[in-house]
């Protein structure tokens, strides 16, 4: 019995140690009420920011252990345009693939053990968002923004060349 408890305690310490060394992503939205294009209703706005934060966190799982990514999102313009839908009481987002591509402005800092590895600001955009193949489900309302973020993360943070 003592041996089993000892193994459990050691396993717990290993899990705690691994958690401390894993990558962390911190996302802050700076004055999100002034962003160029987010849904009008507070719950829809909150949902969009929550989905984006979850996606950034998912990408953070790909960072080497011990690296931390800090993001400050300063503006978002979602793909498409919102139009009132009087019957539903909500807005309807219509994507035409014209001058309605997604964009995002952000500042970032990648660090390890308190030392900054890289930092900067970026303006993400995907002007051909409807012409490119997208692995995300058609039911994902953030699929174009997520692909745009994926491209930036691969090229800037992981330093992988597109198509390679």
Protein Blocks (a to p, Z undefined) as FASTA:
>chain_A
ZZmmmmmmmmmmmmmmmmmmmccdddddehkllgfbdcfblklmmmmmmmmmmmmmmmmm
mpcehiacddddfbdcdehjddddfknopacdddehiamcccddddddddeehiafbgcd
dddddfklmmpccfbdfklmklmmmmmmmmmmmmmmnopaehZZ
